[in-house]
Amino acid sequence: MKQTIYLVSELGIKTTHIYYLYRGQNGLVGV
């Protein structure tokens, strides 16, 4: 059970990181 929670949290962190990275790039471009 702990592994499942760890994988879910890990996936959430990666998704959030990609989202903010994408937003940051768009912000720099001015889109």
HTML snippet that shows the backbone in 3Dmol.js (N, CA, C, O; Angstrom):
<script src="https://3Dmol.org/build/3Dmol-min.js"></script>
<div id="view" style="width:600px;height:400px;position:relative"></div>
<script>
const pdb = `
ATOM      1  N   MET A   1       0.843  -1.199   0.000  1.00  0.00           N
ATOM      2  CA  MET A   1       0.000   0.000   0.000  1.00  0.00           C
ATOM      3  C   MET A   1       0.878   1.249   0.000  1.00  0.00           C
ATOM      4  O   MET A   1       0.580   2.222  -0.692  1.00  0.00           O
ATOM      5  N   LYS A   2       1.949   1.219   0.769  1.00  0.00           N
ATOM      6  CA  LYS A   2       2.832   2.389   0.810  1.00  0.00           C
ATOM      7  C   LYS A   2       3.419   2.679  -0.566  1.00  0.00           C
ATOM      8  O   LYS A   2       3.575   3.838  -0.951  1.00  0.00           O
ATOM      9  N   GLN A   3       3.743   1.618  -1.305  1.00  0.00           N
ATOM     10  CA  GLN A   3       4.324   1.815  -2.636  1.00  0.00           C
ATOM     11  C   GLN A   3       3.336   2.523  -3.554  1.00  0.00           C
ATOM     12  O   GLN A   3       3.723   3.382  -4.347  1.00  0.00           O
ATOM     13  N   THR A   4       2.053   2.160  -3.446  1.00  0.00           N
ATOM     14  CA  THR A   4       1.036   2.791  -4.294  1.00  0.00           C
ATOM     15  C   THR A   4       0.961   4.284  -3.995  1.00  0.00           C
ATOM     16  O   THR A   4       0.938   5.105  -4.911  1.00  0.00           O
ATOM     17  N   ILE A   5       0.922   4.631  -2.712  1.00  0.00           N
ATOM     18  CA  ILE A   5       0.855   6.038  -2.314  1.00  0.00           C
ATOM     19  C   ILE A   5       2.097   6.779  -2.809  1.00  0.00           C
ATOM     20  O   ILE A   5       2.006   7.916  -3.273  1.00  0.00           O
ATOM     21  N   TYR A   6       3.246   6.133  -2.706  1.00  0.00           N
ATOM     22  CA  TYR A   6       4.493   6.753  -3.145  1.00  0.00           C
ATOM     23  C   TYR A   6       4.453   7.011  -4.646  1.00  0.00           C
ATOM     24  O   TYR A   6       4.845   8.084  -5.103  1.00  0.00           O
ATOM     25  N   LEU A   7       3.978   6.025  -5.421  1.00  0.00           N
ATOM     26  CA  LEU A   7       3.931   6.176  -6.876  1.00  0.00           C
ATOM     27  C   LEU A   7       2.964   7.288  -7.266  1.00  0.00           C
ATOM     28  O   LEU A   7       3.253   8.078  -8.165  1.00  0.00           O
ATOM     29  N   VAL A   8       1.830   7.352  -6.601  1.00  0.00           N
ATOM     30  CA  VAL A   8       0.843   8.390  -6.914  1.00  0.00           C
ATOM     31  C   VAL A   8       1.414   9.774  -6.624  1.00  0.00           C
ATOM     32  O   VAL A   8       1.274  10.690  -7.435  1.00  0.00           O
ATOM     33  N   SER A   9       2.059   9.927  -5.464  1.00  0.00           N
ATOM     34  CA  SER A   9       2.626  11.226  -5.107  1.00  0.00           C
ATOM     35  C   SER A   9       3.761  11.586  -6.057  1.00  0.00           C
ATOM     36  O   SER A   9       3.915  12.749  -6.429  1.00  0.00           O
ATOM     37  N   GLU A  10       4.551  10.596  -6.450  1.00  0.00           N
ATOM     38  CA  GLU A  10       5.658  10.834  -7.376  1.00  0.00           C
ATOM     39  C   GLU A  10       5.119  11.297  -8.722  1.00  0.00           C
ATOM     40  O   GLU A  10       5.657  12.222  -9.331  1.00  0.00           O
ATOM     41  N   LEU A  11       4.057  10.653  -9.180  1.00  0.00           N
ATOM     42  CA  LEU A  11       3.444  11.023 -10.457  1.00  0.00           C
ATOM     43  C   LEU A  11       2.878  12.438 -10.381  1.00  0.00           C
ATOM     44  O   LEU A  11       3.010  13.220 -11.322  1.00  0.00           O
ATOM     45  N   GLY A  12       2.243  12.759  -9.248  1.00  0.00           N
ATOM     46  CA  GLY A  12       1.677  14.089  -9.073  1.00  0.00           C
ATOM     47  C   GLY A  12       2.761  15.162  -9.090  1.00  0.00           C
ATOM     48  O   GLY A  12       2.568  16.229  -9.671  1.00  0.00           O
ATOM     49  N   ILE A  13       3.895  14.885  -8.457  1.00  0.00           N
ATOM     50  CA  ILE A  13       5.000  15.849  -8.425  1.00  0.00           C
ATOM     51  C   ILE A  13       5.534  16.072  -9.838  1.00  0.00           C
ATOM     52  O   ILE A  13       5.787  17.210 -10.233  1.00  0.00           O
ATOM     53  N   LYS A  14       5.706  14.993 -10.601  1.00  0.00           N
ATOM     54  CA  LYS A  14       6.228  15.122 -11.962  1.00  0.00           C
ATOM     55  C   LYS A  14       5.249  15.881 -12.843  1.00  0.00           C
ATOM     56  O   LYS A  14       5.657  16.724 -13.642  1.00  0.00           O
ATOM     57  N   THR A  15       3.950  15.587 -12.703  1.00  0.00           N
ATOM     58  CA  THR A  15       2.941  16.268 -13.513  1.00  0.00           C
ATOM     59  C   THR A  15       2.932  17.760 -13.197  1.00  0.00           C
ATOM     60  O   THR A  15       2.864  18.594 -14.100  1.00  0.00           O
ATOM     61  N   THR A  16       3.003  18.088 -11.901  1.00  0.00           N
ATOM     62  CA  THR A  16       3.011  19.491 -11.489  1.00  0.00           C
ATOM     63  C   THR A  16       4.258  20.192 -12.010  1.00  0.00           C
ATOM     64  O   THR A  16       4.186  21.333 -12.468  1.00  0.00           O
ATOM     65  N   HIS A  17       5.404  19.515 -11.941  1.00  0.00           N
ATOM     66  CA  HIS A  17       6.661  20.094 -12.411  1.00  0.00           C
ATOM     67  C   HIS A  17       6.582  20.389 -13.904  1.00  0.00           C
ATOM     68  O   HIS A  17       6.983  21.466 -14.346  1.00  0.00           O
ATOM     69  N   ILE A  18       6.064  19.435 -14.688  1.00  0.00           N
ATOM     70  CA  ILE A  18       5.942  19.624 -16.143  1.00  0.00           C
ATOM     71  C   ILE A  18       4.978  20.771 -16.427  1.00  0.00           C
ATOM     72  O   ILE A  18       5.218  21.574 -17.329  1.00  0.00           O
ATOM     73  N   TYR A  19       3.883  20.854 -15.659  1.00  0.00           N
ATOM     74  CA  TYR A  19       2.879  21.898 -15.868  1.00  0.00           C
ATOM     75  C   TYR A  19       3.480  23.286 -15.641  1.00  0.00           C
ATOM     76  O   TYR A  19       3.288  24.192 -16.452  1.00  0.00           O
ATOM     77  N   TYR A  20       4.200  23.445 -14.543  1.00  0.00           N
ATOM     78  CA  TYR A  20       4.801  24.746 -14.253  1.00  0.00           C
ATOM     79  C   TYR A  20       5.926  25.069 -15.230  1.00  0.00           C
ATOM     80  O   TYR A  20       6.118  26.230 -15.590  1.00  0.00           O
ATOM     81  N   LEU A  21       6.672  24.049 -15.663  1.00  0.00           N
ATOM     82  CA  LEU A  21       7.730  24.260 -16.646  1.00  0.00           C
ATOM     83  C   LEU A  21       7.111  24.753 -17.955  1.00  0.00           C
ATOM     84  O   LEU A  21       7.626  25.680 -18.581  1.00  0.00           O
ATOM     85  N   TYR A  22       6.008  24.130 -18.361  1.00  0.00           N
ATOM     86  CA  TYR A  22       5.300  24.518 -19.589  1.00  0.00           C
ATOM     87  C   TYR A  22       4.755  25.934 -19.453  1.00  0.00           C
ATOM     88  O   TYR A  22       4.865  26.738 -20.378  1.00  0.00           O
ATOM     89  N   ARG A  23       4.165  26.238 -18.294  1.00  0.00           N
ATOM     90  CA  ARG A  23       3.633  27.578 -18.049  1.00  0.00           C
ATOM     91  C   ARG A  23       4.750  28.615 -18.078  1.00  0.00           C
ATOM     92  O   ARG A  23       4.584  29.703 -18.630  1.00  0.00           O
ATOM     93  N   GLY A  24       5.892  28.269 -17.478  1.00  0.00           N
ATOM     94  CA  GLY A  24       7.020  29.194 -17.441  1.00  0.00           C
ATOM     95  C   GLY A  24       7.518  29.508 -18.840  1.00  0.00           C
ATOM     96  O   GLY A  24       7.833  30.658 -19.146  1.00  0.00           O
ATOM     97  N   GLN A  25       7.590  28.493 -19.693  1.00  0.00           N
ATOM     98  CA  GLN A  25       8.051  28.702 -21.064  1.00  0.00           C
ATOM     99  C   GLN A  25       7.066  29.589 -21.813  1.00  0.00           C
ATOM    100  O   GLN A  25       7.477  30.490 -22.543  1.00  0.00           O
ATOM    101  N   ASN A  26       5.776  29.343 -21.639  1.00  0.00           N
ATOM    102  CA  ASN A  26       4.775  30.163 -22.303  1.00  0.00           C
ATOM    103  C   ASN A  26       4.856  31.602 -21.804  1.00  0.00           C
ATOM    104  O   ASN A  26       4.678  32.545 -22.574  1.00  0.00           O
ATOM    105  N   GLY A  27       5.127  31.765 -20.501  1.00  0.00           N
ATOM    106  CA  GLY A  27       5.239  33.102 -19.926  1.00  0.00           C
ATOM    107  C   GLY A  27       6.417  33.851 -20.532  1.00  0.00           C
ATOM    108  O   GLY A  27       6.322  35.046 -20.809  1.00  0.00           O
ATOM    109  N   LEU A  28       7.534  33.145 -20.739  1.00  0.00           N
ATOM    110  CA  LEU A  28       8.713  33.781 -21.321  1.00  0.00           C
ATOM    111  C   LEU A  28       8.448  34.176 -22.766  1.00  0.00           C
ATOM    112  O   LEU A  28       8.899  35.223 -23.229  1.00  0.00           O
ATOM    113  N   VAL A  29       7.708  33.322 -23.476  1.00  0.00           N
ATOM    114  CA  VAL A  29       7.405  33.609 -24.883  1.00  0.00           C
ATOM    115  C   VAL A  29       6.371  34.729 -24.975  1.00  0.00           C
ATOM    116  O   VAL A  29       6.325  35.461 -25.964  1.00  0.00           O
ATOM    117  N   GLY A  30       5.539  34.857 -23.932  1.00  0.00           N
ATOM    118  CA  GLY A  30       4.523  35.893 -23.928  1.00  0.00           C
ATOM    119  C   GLY A  30       3.187  35.380 -24.420  1.00  0.00           C
ATOM    120  O   GLY A  30       2.303  36.168 -24.757  1.00  0.00           O
ATOM    121  N   VAL A  31       3.028  34.054 -24.466  1.00  0.00           N
ATOM    122  CA  VAL A  31       1.754  33.483 -24.927  1.00  0.00           C
ATOM    123  C   VAL A  31       0.787  33.437 -23.751  1.00  0.00           C
ATOM    124  O   VAL A  31      -0.351  32.992 -23.904  1.00  0.00           O
TER     125      VAL A  31
END
`;
const viewer = $3Dmol.createViewer("view");
viewer.addModel(pdb, "pdb");
viewer.setStyle({}, {cartoon: {color: "spectrum"}});
viewer.zoomTo();
viewer.render();
</script>
